[in-house]
Amino acid sequence: MESTKTNYQRALLIIHELEKRFGSITKVPDYDPKMQEIHRLLPLDRPFKDVNYQRVNWLDRQGYSIAHIAQVTHHSKATISKYFSTYNIKPKREFKYRVKYNSSTVAYYSTSLIHLASLLLNKRINDTVTAKKQLNMHGFSVRTHHFVWYQIPDGDYYCLSYLKKLAIKQGIDSYIYPGEYQL
């Protein structure tokens, strides 16, 4: 009869189990899967107690995702997201693609291969497979990986879905957020 229990009742059972294991619910780390299940079942407006703000801000400035920041600071994604929302912090996107022209040292990073190929080739492209084929035909190589902002060398280009042109990375603080300005 698990399906007839409310979220509160399911959370309460997990809380009792964790209290037996840890002695108190306050001693259970946020990253514990059962604690995360409680947060999912009871999305309460929790204070940012014990959040290492300096480390969270440093990781964000480097370009790490909310999920990564939550994992390494031992907090839930909800806690980090709420902290960002409260202080109007906009996280950077991780880049999925690195494209290089075979005879150049300059690289182009993007969250969308379709958007990047459209900008580089100045043509409308509708899917990722076509984008990769078109780029390869024009002498570009495509690498798929998770690239974090700090890993992109200064002087290389980046492309975000809301930008109309390629942008150049000029230091850790040169990331262009939505609504700042459109290139």
Secondary structure, 3 states (H helix, E strand, C coil): CHHHCCHHHHHHHHHHHHHHHHCCHHHCCCCCHHHHHHHHHCCCCCCCCCCCHHHHHHHHHHCCCHHHHHHHHCCCHHHHHHHHHHCCCCCCCCEEEEEEECCCCCEEEECCHHHHHHHHHCCCCCCHHHHHHHHHHCCEEEEEEEECHHHCCCCCEEECCCCCCCEECCCCCCCCCCCCCCC
